[in-house]
Amino acid sequence: MCIRDRIYDYPPVVRFQIEDDRVEEYARAADYLNSSRFEAVSLQHEFGIFGGPAGGHIMGLLSRLTMPIITTLHTVLAAPTGTQRDVFEQIIDVSSKVVVMSKKGRDLLKTVYEAPAEKIELISHGIPDYPFVEPDQAKSLLGFAGKAVILTFGLLSPNKGIEVMIDAMPAILKTRPDAVYVVLGATHPNLIAQHGEAYRESLMQRARDLGITDHVVFLNQFVDQPTLLSFISMCDVYVTPYLNDCLLYTSRCV
């Protein structure tokens, strides 16, 4: 697991950690995996997790492994930079299989990165099997009774486009004065490391400037799956105002 200027309280099952900007630790991790004789390695790849230009430090681990690598790609960029493409193609090359969660992601791997079709596996993301809950019941439990609830959830970062939705709220309130926009999720840890809570604070200031603070609710927290499903159950509209088309090809809202 990778960390950036912070320590996580992992359970005992986590046996090895990597400081993401220290190249030598990726090599040490590879030595540990090889010596432990694991049958395969599952890499969860997302931009911004691994150190080095475009996360290239991860190759210090992958290139040394002696077992098959199965890589799950959480984001497939349609227009990568040169460095992003180079690192991405190296990861694809050393992987025995690459897993995507959408047909669009599979198409991009073939057309943009020329990945071999036989190496790509499509496993649709799916949704939890959860019984229907009346929205009014969930609203009462979560403190939003009598409101028309608009919801966005996931780790907060600028590419999520939350400001677009905030800017739309005054127009929405003209016809639905009972509307409330709920932004559920902690700030992305990489953003915290670089800029603190500046982005969240700018969004809150935006709501104040528009005079709609009573209609925009920020819940700065991680939530477990049952709690998240309760929030989804209560919302009348779920919005994903992403600024980057590539986020539509990711495995989930993060």
Buried (B, 14 or more C-beta within 10 A) or exposed (E): EBBBEEEEEEEEEEEEBBBBBBBEBBBBBBEEBBEEEBEEBEBEBBBBBBBBEBBBBBBBBBEBBEEBBBBBBBBBBBEBEEEBBBBBBBBBBBBEBBBBBBEBBBBBBEEBBEBEEEBBEEEEEEEEEEEEBEBEEBBEEBEBEEBBBBBBBBBBBBEBBBBEBBBBBEEBBEEBEEBBBBBBBBBBBBBBEEBEBEBBEEBBEBBEEBEBEEBBBBEEEEBEEEEBBBBBBBBBEEBEBBEBEBBEBBBEBB
